[in-house]
């Protein structure tokens, strides 16, 4: 791996920033260079949220990612905002429960994962973001599974430690998609 530049985007409350933090921590576990740049609208819940994450073997010049190689979009407005910014040859992972548009681009790989529906069906409500990290892991190998597990254990606060196992189930579910 040289560099993974990615943008994660959705509504506030979908865990976009948390997902980016988990991914970034995976890079730290593997002794990579990492940047994580969150951005959200004035409303924490229901407003827009996105974050840029870069994991690299080399020093990172800027945390701003204008043209990501990887996009994870969890809603239609985020898909519309970022899909045309993905570089040719890049990857888009879409929560097809909430992103109903079909991508017209033929120069990127697009994966449709009904993450929100899967989270509800598998009693993992609120973990659609983590399911999409599992799909990202399967398709890109951005980190070792063990690093993702460590990332989740580190990022889930101690007062919510009971949620770790559900997060790990969500990763595995995403890897099966």
C-alpha positions in Angstrom: 0.0 0.0 0.0 1.2 3.4 -0.8 -1.7 5.8 0.0 -5.4 5.5 0.5 -7.2 8.9 0.2 -10.9 8.6 1.1 -14.0 10.7 1.8 -16.8 9.4 4.0 -20.0 11.4 3.8 -23.6 11.3 5.1 -26.0 12.9 7.5 -25.0 13.9 11.1 -25.9 11.0 13.4 -24.9 8.3 10.9 -21.5 7.9 12.5 -19.5 9.3 9.6 -16.9 11.0 11.8 -16.6 7.9 14.0 -16.1 5.7 11.0 -13.4 8.0 9.8 -11.8 7.9 13.2 -11.8 4.1 13.3 -10.2 3.9 9.8 -7.6 6.5 10.8 -6.8 4.6 14.0 -6.2 1.4 11.9 -3.5 3.3 10.1 -1.9 4.3 13.4 -2.0 0.7 14.6 0.0 -0.2 11.4 2.5 2.6 12.0 1.3 4.5 8.9 1.1 8.2 8.4 -2.5 9.3 9.0 -4.7 12.4 8.6 -8.4 12.7 9.7 -10.2 15.9 8.9 -13.9 16.1 10.0 -16.4 18.5 8.6 -20.0 18.9 9.6 -22.9 21.3 9.2 -24.3 23.5 12.0 -26.7 20.7 13.0 -24.9 17.8 14.5 -27.8 15.4 13.9 -29.5 15.6 10.6 -27.1 18.1 9.1 -24.4 17.1 6.7 -21.2 15.4 7.9 -18.1 14.2 6.0 -14.5 13.5 6.8 -11.4 13.1 4.8 -9.0 10.3 5.8 -5.6 9.6 4.4 -3.5 6.6 5.3 0.0 6.5 3.7 3.4 5.0 3.9 4.8 8.5 3.2 4.3 11.9 4.9 1.0 13.5 4.1 1.3 17.0 2.7 -2.3 18.1 3.3 -5.3 16.6 5.1 -7.7 18.0 2.4 -8.8 15.5 -0.1 -10.3 17.1 -3.2 -10.3 14.0 -5.4 -10.6 10.9 -3.3 -9.7 7.4 -4.5 -12.4 6.0 -2.2 -15.9 7.4 -1.4 -18.2 6.0 1.2 -21.6 7.8 0.8 -24.4 7.1 3.2 -27.1 9.3 1.7 -28.2 10.7 -1.6 -27.0 14.3 -1.1 -23.6 13.1 -0.2 -23.5 10.8 -3.2 -24.4 13.7 -5.5 -21.8 16.0 -3.9 -18.9 13.7 -4.1 -19.4 11.0 -6.8 -17.9 13.0 -9.6 -14.9 13.9 -7.5 -13.7 10.3 -7.2 -10.6 9.8 -9.4 -10.9 7.4 -12.4 -10.0 3.9 -11.2 -11.4 4.7 -7.8 -14.0 3.0 -5.6 -17.4 4.2 -4.4 -19.2 2.2 -1.6 -22.8 3.3 -1.3 -25.4 2.6 1.3 -28.0 1.5 -1.2 -30.8 1.7 1.5 -30.5 5.5 1.4 -28.6 6.2 -1.9 -31.2 5.3 -4.5 -29.3 6.7 -7.5 -27.4 4.4 -9.8 -23.9 5.6 -10.7 -23.5 6.3 -14.4 -19.7 6.4 -14.3 -17.9 3.5 -15.8 -14.4 4.5 -14.8 -14.8 3.6 -11.1 -15.9 0.5 -9.2 -19.2 1.0 -7.4 -20.5 -1.3 -4.6 -24.1 -1.0 -3.5 -24.5 -2.3 0.1 -27.9 -2.0 1.8 -26.0 -1.2 5.1 -28.9 0.6 6.9 -31.3 -2.2 6.2 -28.7 -4.9 7.1 -28.0 -3.1 10.4 -31.7 -3.2 11.3 -32.2 -6.7 10.1 -29.2 -8.0 12.0 -30.0 -6.2 15.2 -27.1 -3.9 14.7 -29.1 -0.6 14.5 -26.9 2.4 14.2 -23.9 0.4 12.8 -24.5 0.9 9.0 -21.3 3.0 9.1 -19.3 0.0 10.5 -20.8 -2.4 8.0 -19.5 -0.1 5.2 -16.0 -0.2 6.8 -16.2 -4.0 6.6 -17.0 -3.7 2.8 -14.1 -1.2 2.5 -11.8 -3.6 4.2 -12.8 -6.4 1.9 -12.4 -4.4 -1.3 -9.2 -2.5 -0.5 -7.4 -4.2 2.3 -6.6 -0.8 3.7 -5.6 -2.5 6.9 -5.4 -6.0 8.5 -8.5 -7.3 10.2 -6.6 -7.3 13.5 -5.9 -3.6 13.1 -9.5 -2.9 12.5 -10.5 -4.8 15.6 -7.9 -2.8 17.6 -9.2 0.4 16.0 -12.8 -0.4 17.1 -11.7 -1.3 20.6 -9.7 2.0 20.9 -12.4 4.2 19.4 -15.5 2.9 21.2 -15.5 4.8 24.5 -15.1 2.8 27.8 -18.6 3.7 28.9 -19.9 2.1 25.7 -17.7 -1.0 25.8 -20.8 -3.2 25.5 -21.0 -2.1 21.9 -17.6 -3.4 20.8 -18.9 -6.9 20.0 -21.7 -5.5 17.8 -19.2 -3.3 16.0 -17.0 -6.4 15.3 -20.1 -8.3 14.0 -20.9 -5.3 11.7 -17.3 -5.4 10.3 -17.7 -9.1 9.5 -21.1 -8.5 8.0 -19.7 -5.8 5.7 -16.9 -8.2 4.7 -19.5 -10.7 3.6 -21.2 -8.2 1.2 
